[in-house]
Amino acid sequence: MDTGDHDITAPQETFSDDSATAANAGNGRRPTMKQVAALAGVSLATVSRVVNGGPSVRADLAARVHEAVELLGYRHNQTASSLRRADRLSASIGLIFEDVANPFFSAVHRGVEEVARDRGVLTFAGSSDERPERERELAESFSARRVDGLIIAPASTDHSYLQRDRAAGVALVFVDRPASFVDADVVLTDNAGGARAAVSHLIDHGHRRIAFLGDRPDLHTATERLRGYRDALARHGIREEALLIRTAHASPYALTRELLLVEDPPTALFTSQNLITIDAVRAIHDMHMQREVALVGFDDVALADVVQPGLTVIAQDPTALGRTAAELLFSRLDGYLGPSRRVVHPTTLIARGSGELAPRGGS
């Protein structure tokens, strides 16, 4: 119980809009804890205990503090508070993704948020735009704001710059792609297995000329999905053709049209990333070939069951990736000091029609 003489003998005050205005003085600055204490007629220590959830405070005093907080519009400065805490935790984490507008990473963010919210932790997210210098800039900015941990979908090929932050107590987890030159926890999708399942599905429906439309070849996800594509062809005794393996991230719509207009075009497409899939589907529909060219995409996309035929996809669970990444991060913050962990989530093939089309002229 709080039994300081100042608090016990402080006269009961009647609050009004005028008193709140006077306390804040209309100076355009954020209300301070000192102003809350003056308005409530209690000590600064009592206000600190109430807003920080510290040792118990008499119910009537706590009520007065809460009323003053409400009247003044006071907001607790969590960053300043963290500097005084013994554990130095700020109750915030930073997320660095390729593009926070990409539906995949939006879902990863949601998964992280679900876990963080239960612990009263805020999440801050930024887009690296696949630029290593931007990734590093964001990491340094978040660390300067004393976040407790970072969850990163890597753009850089060298993450040794994070060693200093980790030595300072910042927890690290990588998601969707592994880190380079730093040993850290990572959460991945079975990219090669998913791609193998996609291409095998097309082969099972009679296709032999299957094009691969890939993302940037320096990305872990892109190389793993290409590996799965090649594995599937090899397992079924199908010769790989360089003409059918394309890097499509820059102009997937134009590349799809180009592939379908060659003399001996592919009868099926495996589009290895959600944004590539969307543009490829648009191109196929614009060419009125949606009933002639089979397609399986990696990643589910919005309205995949609305287009005709419905879009067959290899679905990841990005929300689960985010939840797992957050759980690994918080286990580090809770004191886990063991070796780095690698968690791989499986994929699911969802057949909706586009991947079940037979080759033109086939049965």
C-alpha positions as CSV (number, residue, x, y, z in Angstrom):
1,M,0.0,0.0,0.0
2,D,1.1,3.6,-0.7
3,T,1.2,5.3,2.7
4,G,3.2,8.5,1.9
5,D,2.1,11.4,4.1
6,H,1.7,13.7,1.1
7,D,-0.8,11.4,-0.5
8,I,-2.8,10.7,2.7
9,T,-3.2,14.3,3.7
10,A,-3.7,15.8,0.2
11,P,-7.0,17.5,0.0
12,Q,-9.7,16.0,-2.1
13,E,-10.0,18.1,-5.3
14,T,-13.0,18.6,-7.5
15,F,-12.0,18.3,-11.1
16,S,-13.3,20.5,-13.9
17,D,-12.5,21.3,-17.5
18,D,-11.1,24.6,-16.3
19,S,-8.6,23.0,-13.9
20,A,-7.4,20.6,-16.7
21,T,-7.0,23.5,-19.0
22,A,-5.1,25.5,-16.4
23,A,-2.8,22.5,-15.6
24,N,-1.9,22.1,-19.3
25,A,-1.7,25.9,-19.8
26,G,-2.6,25.5,-23.5
27,N,1.1,25.6,-24.3
28,G,0.9,23.0,-27.1
29,R,3.1,20.5,-25.3
30,R,2.2,17.0,-24.2
31,P,1.0,16.8,-20.6
32,T,3.6,15.6,-18.1
33,M,3.5,13.2,-15.2
34,K,4.3,16.2,-13.0
35,Q,1.1,17.9,-14.2
36,V,-0.9,14.8,-13.5
37,A,0.4,14.7,-10.0
38,A,-0.4,18.4,-9.4
39,L,-4.0,18.0,-10.7
40,A,-4.6,14.8,-8.7
41,G,-3.1,16.2,-5.5
42,V,-0.7,13.2,-5.1
43,S,3.0,12.7,-5.3
44,L,5.0,12.1,-8.5
45,A,5.9,8.7,-7.1
46,T,2.2,7.7,-6.8
47,V,1.5,8.7,-10.4
48,S,4.5,6.7,-11.5
49,R,3.3,3.6,-9.7
50,V,-0.2,3.9,-11.2
51,V,0.8,4.4,-14.8
52,N,3.6,1.8,-14.7
53,G,1.5,-0.8,-12.9
54,G,3.9,-0.8,-10.0
55,P,3.2,-1.7,-6.3
56,S,-0.3,-1.3,-5.1
57,V,-1.7,2.2,-4.6
58,R,-4.8,3.0,-2.4
59,A,-7.9,2.7,-4.6
60,D,-9.0,6.3,-4.0
61,L,-5.6,7.7,-4.9
62,A,-5.4,5.5,-8.0
63,A,-8.9,6.8,-9.1
64,R,-7.7,10.4,-8.7
65,V,-4.7,9.7,-10.9
66,H,-6.7,8.0,-13.6
67,E,-9.2,10.9,-13.6
68,A,-6.3,13.4,-14.0
69,V,-4.8,11.3,-16.7
70,E,-8.1,11.3,-18.6
71,L,-8.7,15.0,-18.2
72,L,-5.2,16.0,-19.3
73,G,-5.0,13.5,-22.1
74,Y,-1.7,12.3,-20.6
75,R,0.1,9.5,-22.5
76,H,2.8,7.5,-20.9
77,N,6.3,7.8,-22.4
78,Q,7.2,4.1,-22.8
79,T,10.6,4.9,-24.3
80,A,11.7,7.0,-21.4
81,S,10.3,4.4,-19.0
82,S,12.3,1.7,-20.6
83,L,15.6,3.5,-19.9
84,R,14.8,3.3,-16.2
85,R,13.7,-0.4,-16.2
86,A,16.2,-3.0,-14.9
87,D,15.6,-5.3,-17.9
88,R,15.8,-2.3,-20.4
89,L,12.9,-3.8,-22.4
90,S,10.9,-1.3,-24.4
91,A,7.9,-3.5,-25.1
92,S,8.3,-3.0,-28.9
93,I,9.8,-4.9,-31.8
94,G,10.7,-4.0,-35.3
95,L,9.7,-5.8,-38.5
96,I,11.6,-5.4,-41.8
97,F,9.9,-6.8,-44.8
98,E,10.4,-6.5,-48.6
99,D,7.1,-4.6,-48.9
100,V,4.6,-4.2,-46.2
101,A,1.9,-3.7,-48.9
102,N,2.5,-7.2,-50.3
103,P,-0.4,-9.3,-49.1
104,F,2.0,-12.1,-48.1
105,F,4.0,-9.9,-45.7
106,S,0.9,-8.2,-44.5
107,A,-0.2,-11.6,-43.3
108,V,3.2,-12.3,-41.7
109,H,2.9,-9.0,-39.9
110,R,-0.6,-10.0,-38.7
111,G,0.8,-13.3,-37.3
112,V,3.5,-11.5,-35.4
113,E,1.0,-9.0,-34.1
114,E,-1.3,-11.7,-32.7
115,V,1.5,-13.0,-30.5
116,A,2.9,-9.6,-29.6
117,R,-0.5,-8.1,-28.6
118,D,-1.0,-10.8,-26.0
119,R,2.2,-9.7,-24.4
120,G,1.4,-6.0,-24.6
121,V,4.2,-5.4,-27.2
122,L,3.9,-3.0,-30.1
123,T,5.1,-3.8,-33.6
124,F,6.7,-1.3,-36.0
125,A,7.2,-2.3,-39.6
126,G,9.2,-0.9,-42.5
127,S,9.8,-1.9,-46.2
128,S,13.3,-2.7,-47.4
129,D,12.2,-2.6,-51.1
130,E,14.7,-5.4,-51.5
131,R,17.5,-3.0,-51.0
132,P,20.3,-4.1,-48.6
133,E,21.1,-0.5,-47.7
134,R,17.5,0.2,-46.8
135,E,17.3,-2.9,-44.7
136,R,20.4,-1.8,-42.7
137,E,19.0,1.7,-42.4
138,L,15.8,0.4,-40.9
139,A,17.5,-2.0,-38.6
140,E,19.7,0.7,-37.2
141,S,16.8,3.1,-36.9
142,F,14.7,0.5,-35.0
143,S,17.7,-0.3,-32.7
144,A,18.2,3.4,-32.0
145,R,14.7,3.5,-30.8
146,R,15.5,0.6,-28.4
147,V,13.3,-2.1,-29.8
148,D,13.6,-5.4,-28.0
149,G,14.0,-7.5,-31.1
150,L,13.9,-7.5,-34.9
151,I,12.1,-9.9,-37.3
152,I,13.6,-9.6,-40.7
153,A,12.8,-10.9,-44.2
154,P,16.3,-10.5,-45.6
155,A,17.2,-8.3,-48.5
156,S,20.9,-8.2,-47.7
157,T,23.5,-10.9,-48.4
158,D,25.6,-10.0,-45.3
159,H,24.0,-9.6,-41.9
160,S,27.1,-9.4,-39.9
161,Y,26.3,-5.8,-39.2
162,L,23.7,-7.0,-36.7
163,Q,26.2,-8.7,-34.5
164,R,26.7,-5.4,-32.5
165,D,22.9,-5.1,-31.9
166,R,22.6,-8.7,-30.8
167,A,25.6,-8.3,-28.4
168,A,23.6,-5.3,-27.0
169,G,20.7,-7.6,-26.2
170,V,18.5,-7.2,-29.3
171,A,16.8,-10.5,-30.2
172,L,16.9,-11.6,-33.9
173,V,14.7,-13.8,-36.0
174,F,14.6,-14.1,-39.7
175,V,11.5,-15.1,-41.7
176,D,10.9,-16.4,-45.2
177,R,14.6,-16.4,-46.0
178,P,17.7,-17.3,-43.9
179,A,20.3,-14.8,-42.8
180,S,23.8,-14.6,-44.1
181,F,27.0,-14.4,-41.9
182,V,25.0,-14.4,-38.7
183,D,23.7,-17.4,-36.8
184,A,20.1,-16.8,-35.9
185,D,16.7,-18.4,-35.6
186,V,14.8,-18.6,-38.9
187,V,11.3,-19.5,-40.0
188,L,10.8,-20.8,-43.6
189,T,8.3,-22.4,-45.9
190,D,9.2,-25.6,-47.7
191,N,9.8,-23.8,-50.9
192,A,11.4,-26.6,-52.9
193,G,8.8,-29.1,-51.7
194,G,6.0,-26.8,-52.7
195,A,7.4,-26.1,-56.1
196,R,8.0,-29.9,-56.7
197,A,4.3,-30.5,-55.8
198,A,3.2,-27.8,-58.2
199,V,5.1,-29.1,-61.2
200,S,4.4,-32.7,-60.5
201,H,0.7,-31.8,-60.4
202,L,1.0,-30.3,-63.9
203,I,2.9,-33.3,-65.1
204,D,0.2,-35.6,-63.7
205,H,-2.3,-33.7,-65.9
206,G,-0.4,-34.4,-69.0
207,H,2.0,-31.4,-69.4
208,R,5.6,-31.7,-70.5
209,R,6.4,-28.2,-71.6
210,I,6.1,-26.3,-68.3
211,A,7.5,-22.8,-68.0
212,F,9.0,-21.5,-64.8
213,L,8.4,-17.8,-64.0
214,G,10.7,-16.9,-61.2
215,D,11.6,-14.1,-58.8
216,R,15.0,-12.5,-58.5
217,P,17.6,-15.3,-58.7
218,D,19.6,-14.0,-55.7
219,L,16.7,-14.6,-53.4
220,H,16.6,-17.8,-51.3
221,T,12.9,-18.4,-52.0
222,A,13.5,-18.1,-55.8
223,T,16.4,-20.5,-55.9
224,E,14.6,-23.0,-53.7
225,R,11.5,-22.9,-55.9
226,L,13.6,-23.3,-59.0
227,R,15.3,-26.3,-57.4
228,G,11.8,-27.9,-56.8
229,Y,10.8,-27.2,-60.4
230,R,14.0,-28.9,-61.7
231,D,13.6,-31.8,-59.2
232,A,10.1,-32.5,-60.5
233,L,11.1,-32.5,-64.1
234,A,14.1,-34.8,-63.4
235,R,11.9,-37.3,-61.4
236,H,9.6,-37.6,-64.4
237,G,12.3,-37.9,-67.0
238,I,11.5,-34.5,-68.6
239,R,14.4,-32.6,-70.2
240,E,14.9,-29.1,-68.9
241,E,14.7,-26.3,-71.4
242,A,16.5,-23.0,-70.8
243,L,13.9,-21.1,-72.9
244,L,11.2,-22.1,-70.4
245,I,13.1,-20.9,-67.3
246,R,12.6,-17.1,-66.9
247,T,13.2,-14.4,-64.4
248,A,9.9,-12.6,-64.4
249,H,9.9,-10.2,-61.4
250,A,10.5,-7.1,-63.5
251,S,7.8,-7.6,-66.2
252,P,5.7,-10.7,-65.6
253,Y,2.8,-9.6,-67.8
254,A,5.0,-8.9,-70.9
255,L,7.1,-12.1,-70.3
256,T,3.9,-14.3,-70.1
257,R,2.7,-12.9,-73.4
258,E,6.1,-13.4,-75.0
259,L,6.3,-17.1,-73.8
260,L,2.8,-17.9,-75.1
261,L,3.5,-16.4,-78.5
262,V,6.7,-18.4,-79.4
263,E,6.6,-21.1,-82.0
264,D,6.4,-24.0,-79.6
265,P,4.9,-22.4,-76.5
266,P,4.6,-24.0,-73.0
267,T,1.3,-25.7,-72.3
268,A,1.5,-24.8,-68.6
269,L,3.1,-22.2,-66.3
270,F,4.4,-22.4,-62.8
271,T,4.5,-18.9,-61.5
272,S,6.6,-18.8,-58.4
273,Q,5.5,-15.7,-56.5
274,N,2.1,-14.1,-55.9
275,L,2.6,-10.8,-57.7
276,I,4.0,-12.7,-60.7
277,T,1.0,-15.0,-60.6
278,I,-1.4,-12.0,-60.7
279,D,0.2,-10.5,-63.8
280,A,0.5,-13.8,-65.6
281,V,-3.2,-14.5,-65.0
282,R,-4.1,-11.1,-66.3
283,A,-2.0,-11.7,-69.5
284,I,-3.6,-15.1,-70.1
285,H,-7.1,-13.7,-69.7
286,D,-6.3,-10.7,-72.0
287,M,-5.1,-13.3,-74.6
288,H,-8.3,-15.3,-74.1
289,M,-6.2,-18.4,-73.3
290,Q,-7.4,-19.1,-69.8
291,R,-9.0,-22.4,-70.9
292,E,-5.9,-23.4,-73.0
293,V,-2.9,-22.8,-70.7
294,A,-2.7,-24.5,-67.3
295,L,-1.2,-22.6,-64.4
296,V,-0.2,-23.3,-60.8
297,G,1.0,-20.3,-58.7
298,F,3.1,-20.3,-55.5
299,D,1.2,-18.4,-52.8
300,D,-2.5,-18.0,-52.7
301,V,-3.9,-14.7,-54.0
302,A,-7.1,-12.7,-53.4
303,L,-10.0,-13.7,-55.6
304,A,-8.3,-16.9,-56.7
305,D,-11.6,-18.7,-56.5
306,V,-13.5,-16.0,-58.4
307,V,-11.6,-16.0,-61.7
308,Q,-12.6,-18.7,-64.3
309,P,-11.2,-21.2,-64.1
310,G,-10.3,-20.9,-60.4
311,L,-6.6,-20.5,-59.7
312,T,-4.7,-23.6,-58.5
313,V,-2.0,-22.6,-56.0
314,I,0.6,-23.9,-53.6
315,A,-0.5,-22.1,-50.5
316,Q,1.8,-21.0,-47.7
317,D,0.5,-20.0,-44.3
318,P,2.1,-16.6,-43.8
319,T,0.2,-15.8,-40.7
320,A,1.6,-19.0,-39.1
321,L,5.1,-18.0,-40.3
322,G,4.6,-14.7,-38.4
323,R,3.3,-16.4,-35.3
324,T,6.2,-18.8,-35.2
325,A,8.8,-16.0,-35.7
326,A,7.2,-14.0,-32.9
327,E,7.3,-17.0,-30.6
328,L,10.9,-17.7,-31.3
329,L,11.7,-14.0,-30.7
330,F,9.9,-13.8,-27.4
331,S,11.5,-17.1,-26.2
332,R,14.9,-15.4,-26.7
333,L,13.7,-12.3,-24.8
334,D,12.5,-14.7,-22.0
335,G,16.0,-16.0,-21.6
336,Y,16.4,-18.9,-24.1
337,L,20.2,-19.1,-24.9
338,G,20.3,-22.3,-26.8
339,P,21.5,-22.9,-30.4
340,S,19.7,-21.3,-33.3
341,R,16.5,-22.9,-34.5
342,R,15.2,-23.5,-38.0
343,V,11.5,-24.1,-38.4
344,V,10.1,-25.1,-41.8
345,H,6.4,-24.9,-42.5
346,P,4.8,-27.2,-45.1
347,T,2.7,-26.0,-48.1
348,T,-0.7,-27.1,-49.3
349,L,-1.8,-27.6,-52.9
350,I,-5.3,-26.1,-53.5
351,A,-6.8,-27.3,-56.8
352,R,-9.4,-24.9,-58.3
353,G,-9.2,-25.6,-62.0
354,S,-6.4,-23.8,-63.7
355,G,-3.8,-26.4,-62.8
356,E,-6.1,-29.3,-63.9
357,L,-6.4,-28.2,-67.6
358,A,-5.1,-30.8,-70.0
359,P,-2.6,-29.7,-72.7
360,R,-4.1,-28.4,-75.9
361,G,-4.9,-31.3,-78.1
362,G,-4.4,-33.7,-75.2
363,S,-6.9,-35.8,-73.4
